[in-house]
Amino acid sequence: MAFVLDIDPMPALREDAKARVTRFINREAIEMTHQDVAYTAKRAAAARLLAGEPSEQLCTEAALRGMSAEDLARDILSKPDTVKERESRRQAVLAAIRSAATPQQLKQVMANYG
């Protein structure tokens, strides 16, 4: 009697794909660290300014741009939050990886992501 061992490759392939996505997102985050920190601080200052708390940083930048600090604050808050956006992309790709049922589907997920 011969035994046939049928091993599902998908768990290992999914783990590899998740690791690749994580490395890509981490590299992107490292490259954007300064910008992410600056944008996060500006978003917080803009929210405080619109709530009535003055911001020397935004007043200075607004003067350089020839606009009011309130208009600058609204402009800042109208832009996407890059950190949240990056995490949303990561979660969407991880969900697609989990949903892939075949190596071909997983390959397509990774091709669409990359």
Contact map, one row per residue, 1 for C-alpha under 8 A:
111000000000000000000000000000000000000000000000000000000000000000000000000000000000000000000000000000000000000000
111100000000000000000000000000000000000000000000000000000000000000000000000000000000000000000000000000000000000000
111110000000000000000000000000000000000000000000000000000000000000000000000000000000000000000000000000000000000000
011111000000000000000000000000000000000000000000000000000000000000000000000000000000000000000000000000000000000000
001111100000000000000000000000000000000000000000000000000000000000000000000000000000000000000000000000000000000000
000111110000000000000000000000000000000000000000000000000000000000000000000000000000000000000000000000000000000000
000011111000000000000000000000000000000000000000000000000000000000000000000000000000000000000000000000000000000000
000001111110000000000000000000000000000000000000000000000000000000000000000000000000000000000000000000000000000000
000000111111100000000000000000000000000000000000000000000000000000000000000000000000000000000000000000100000000000
000000011111110000000000000000000000000000000000000000000000000000000000000000000000000000000000000011100000000000
000000011111111000000000000000000000000000000000000000000000000000000000000000000000000000000000000000000000000000
000000001111111100000000000000000000000000000000000000000000000000000000000000000000000000000000000000000000000000
000000001111111110000000000000000000000000000000000000000000000000000000000000000000000000000000000000100100000000
000000000111111111000000000000000000000000000000000000000000000000000000000000000000000000000000110000000100000000
000000000011111111100000000000000000000000000000000000000000000000000000000000000000000000000000000000000000000000
000000000001111111110000000000000000000000000000000000000000000000000000000000000000000000000000000000000000000000
000000000000111111111000000000000000000000000000000000000000000000000000000000000000000000000000100000000100010000
000000000000011111111100000000000000000000000000000000000000000000000000000000000000000000000100100000000000000000
000000000000001111111110000000000000000000000000000000000000000000000000000000000000000000000000000000000000000000
000000000000000111111111000000000000000000000000000000000000000000000000000000000000000000000000000000000000000000
000000000000000011111111100000000000000000000000000000000000000000000000000000000000000001001100000000000000000000
000000000000000001111111110000000000000000000000000000000000000000000000000000000000000001000000000000000000000000
000000000000000000111111111000000000000000000000000000000000000000000000000000000000000000000000000000000000000000
000000000000000000011111111100000000000000000000000000000000000000000000000000000000000000000000000000000000000000
000000000000000000001111111110000000000000000000000000000000000000000000000000000000010001000000000000000000000000
000000000000000000000111111111000000000000000000000000000000000000000000000000000000000000000000000000000000000000
000000000000000000000011111111100000000000000000000000000000000000000000000000000000000000000000000000000000000000
000000000000000000000001111111110000000000000000000000000000000000000000000000000000000000000000000000000000000000
000000000000000000000000111111111000000000000000000000000000000000000000000000000000000000000000000000000000000000
000000000000000000000000011111111000000000000000000000000000000000000000000000000000000000000000000000000000000000
000000000000000000000000001111111100000000000000000000000000000000000000000000000000000000000000000000000000000000
000000000000000000000000000111111111000000000000000000000000000000000000000000000000000000000000000000000000000000
000000000000000000000000000011111111100000000000000000000000000000000000000000000000000000000000000000000000000000
000000000000000000000000000000111111110000000000000000000000000000000000000000000000000000000000000000000000000000
000000000000000000000000000000011111111000000000000000000000000000000000000000000000000000000000000000000000000000
000000000000000000000000000000011111111100000000000000000000000000000000000000000110000000000000000000000000000000
000000000000000000000000000000001111111110000000000000000000000000000000000000000000000000000000000000000000000000
000000000000000000000000000000000111111111000000000000000000000000000000000000000000000000000000000000000000000000
000000000000000000000000000000000011111111100000000000000000000000000000000000001000000000000000000000000000000000
000000000000000000000000000000000001111111110000000000000000000000000000000000001000000000000000000000000000000000
000000000000000000000000000000000000111111111000000000000000000000000000000000000000000000000000000000000000000000
000000000000000000000000000000000000011111111100000000000100000000000000000100000000000000000000000000000000000000
000000000000000000000000000000000000001111111110000000000000000000000000100110000000000000000000000000000000000000
000000000000000000000000000000000000000111111111000000000000000000000000000000000000000000000000000000000000000000
000000000000000000000000000000000000000011111111100000100100000000000000100000000000000000000000000000000000000000
000000000000000000000000000000000000000001111111110000100100000000000101110110000000000000000000000000000000000000
000000000000000000000000000000000000000000111111111000000000000000000000100010000000000000000000000000000000000000
000000000000000000000000000000000000000000011111111111100000000000000000000000000000000000000000000000000000000000
000000000000000000000000000000000000000000001111111111100000000000000100100000000000000000000000000000000000000000
000000000000000000000000000000000000000000000111111110000000000000000100110000000000000000000000000000000000000000
000000000000000000000000000000000000000000000011111110000000000000000000000000000000000000000000000000000000000000
000000000000000000000000000000000000000000000001111111000000000000000000000000000000000000000000000000000000000000
000000000000000000000000000000000000000000000001111111100000000000000000000000000000000000000000000000000000000000
000000000000000000000000000000000000000000000001100111110000000000000000000000000000000000000000000000000000000000
000000000000000000000000000000000000000000001101100011111110000000000000000000000000000000000000000000000000000000
000000000000000000000000000000000000000000000000000001111111000000000000000000000000000000000000000000000000000000
000000000000000000000000000000000000000000000000000000111111100000000000000000000000000000000000000000000000000000
000000000000000000000000000000000000000001001100000000111111110000001001100000000000000000000000000000000000000000
000000000000000000000000000000000000000000000000000000111111111000011000000000000000000000000000000000000000000000
000000000000000000000000000000000000000000000000000000011111111100000000000000000000000000000000000000000000000000
000000000000000000000000000000000000000000000000000000001111111110001000000000000000000000000000000000000000000000
000000000000000000000000000000000000000000000000000000000111111111111001000000000000000000000000000000000000000000
000000000000000000000000000000000000000000000000000000000011111111111000000000000000000000000000000000000000000000
000000000000000000000000000000000000000000000000000000000001111111100000000000000000000000000000000000000000000000
000000000000000000000000000000000000000000000000000000000000111111100000000000000000000000000000000000000000000000
000000000000000000000000000000000000000000000000000000000000011111110000000000000000000000000000000000000000000000
000000000000000000000000000000000000000000000000000000000000011111111011000000000000000000000000000000000000000000
000000000000000000000000000000000000000000000000000000000010011001111111000000000000000000000000000000000000000000
000000000000000000000000000000000000000000000000000000000110111000111111100000000000000000000000000000000000000000
000000000000000000000000000000000000000000000100110000000000000000011111110000000000000000000000000000000000000000
000000000000000000000000000000000000000000000000000000000000000000111111111000000000000000000000000000000000000000
000000000000000000000000000000000000000000000100000000000100010000111111111100000000000000000000000000000000000000
000000000000000000000000000000000000000000101110110000000100000000001111111110000000000000000000000000000000000000
000000000000000000000000000000000000000000000100010000000000000000000111111111000000000000000000000000000000000000
000000000000000000000000000000000000000000000000000000000000000000000011111111100000000000000000000000000000000000
000000000000000000000000000000000000000001100100000000000000000000000001111111100000000000000000000000000000000000
000000000000000000000000000000000000000000100110000000000000000000000000111111110000000000000000000000000000000000
000000000000000000000000000000000000000000000000000000000000000000000000011111110000000000000000000000000000000000
000000000000000000000000000000000000000000000000000000000000000000000000001111111000000000000000000000000000000000
000000000000000000000000000000000000000000000000000000000000000000000000000011111100100000000000000000000000000000
000000000000000000000000000000000000001100000000000000000000000000000000000000111111100000000000000000000000000000
000000000000000000000000000000000001000000000000000000000000000000000000000000011111110000000000000000000000000000
000000000000000000000000000000000001000000000000000000000000000000000000000000001111111000000000000000000000000000
000000000000000000000000000000000000000000000000000000000000000000000000000000001111111100000000000000000000000000
000000000000000000000000000000000000000000000000000000000000000000000000000000011111111110000000000000000000000000
000000000000000000000000100000000000000000000000000000000000000000000000000000000111111111000000000000000000000000
000000000000000000000000000000000000000000000000000000000000000000000000000000000011111111100000000000000000000000
000000000000000000000000000000000000000000000000000000000000000000000000000000000001111111110000000000000000000000
000000000000000000000000000000000000000000000000000000000000000000000000000000000000111111111000000000000000000000
000000000000000000001100100000000000000000000000000000000000000000000000000000000000011111111100000000000000000000
000000000000000000000000000000000000000000000000000000000000000000000000000000000000001111111110000000000000000000
000000000000000000000000000000000000000000000000000000000000000000000000000000000000000111111111000000000000000000
000000000000000000001000000000000000000000000000000000000000000000000000000000000000000011111111100000000000100010
000000000000000001001000000000000000000000000000000000000000000000000000000000000000000001111111110000000000000000
000000000000000000000000000000000000000000000000000000000000000000000000000000000000000000111111111000000000000000
000000000000000000000000000000000000000000000000000000000000000000000000000000000000000000011111111100000000100000
000000000000010011000000000000000000000000000000000000000000000000000000000000000000000000001111111100000100100000
000000000000010000000000000000000000000000000000000000000000000000000000000000000000000000000111111100000000000000
000000000000000000000000000000000000000000000000000000000000000000000000000000000000000000000011111110000000000000
000000000000000000000000000000000000000000000000000000000000000000000000000000000000000000000001111111101100100000
000000000100000000000000000000000000000000000000000000000000000000000000000000000000000000000000001111101100000000
000000000100000000000000000000000000000000000000000000000000000000000000000000000000000000000000000111111100000000
000000001100100000000000000000000000000000000000000000000000000000000000000000000000000000000000000111111110000000
000000000000000000000000000000000000000000000000000000000000000000000000000000000000000000000000000001111111000000
000000000000000000000000000000000000000000000000000000000000000000000000000000000000000000000000000111111111100000
000000000000110010000000000000000000000000000000000000000000000000000000000000000000000000000000100111111111110000
000000000000000000000000000000000000000000000000000000000000000000000000000000000000000000000000000000111111111000
000000000000000000000000000000000000000000000000000000000000000000000000000000000000000000000000000000011111111100
000000000000000000000000000000000000000000000000000000000000000000000000000000000000000000001001100100001111111110
000000000000000010000000000000000000000000000000000000000000000000000000000000000000000000000000000000000111111111
000000000000000000000000000000000000000000000000000000000000000000000000000000000000000000000000000000000011111111
000000000000000000000000000000000000000000000000000000000000000000000000000000000000000000000000000000000001111111
000000000000000000000000000000000000000000000000000000000000000000000000000000000000000000001000000000000000111111
000000000000000000000000000000000000000000000000000000000000000000000000000000000000000000000000000000000000011111
